Amino acid sequence: MSQTFLPNDDYLIITYHELEMAWRMLASPEKLEQITDTLDSVRQLNRSYGPEKAIFTMVSATAWLTQDESA
């Protein structure tokens, strides 16, 4: 019997779909096309190196995606 994981204050749980939706709402228009590749990179990092490495990429990708290049 598998145990259900219940998040607590020590964890932030987000699905890849939720992350993609957030990035699509926040990304600058010229970077919208980069979201799929960026999400794939985060997934691959998570599978290969674990969430500790993937979270840093997710945070920096969010900063990069939301940076307005026209300013």
C-alpha positions, 0 to 999 in steps of 0.5 A: 500500500502506498503512502499519500504524500501530504505537503507541509510547511517544508515543501512547495508542491507545483505540477509542471502544468501549473509551472507552465501556466504561471510562466505563460501568464508572466513571460514577456511576449518575445519569450513565450515560444521559449517556455516549452523548451525551458520546461523540458530542461527543468524536467530533464534536470529533475530526472537526472540530478534531482529537485535540488538542481532543478529548483535553481533552474526553475527560479532563474528561468522564471527571472529570465522569462519575465525579463522585458527585453524591450526596455 
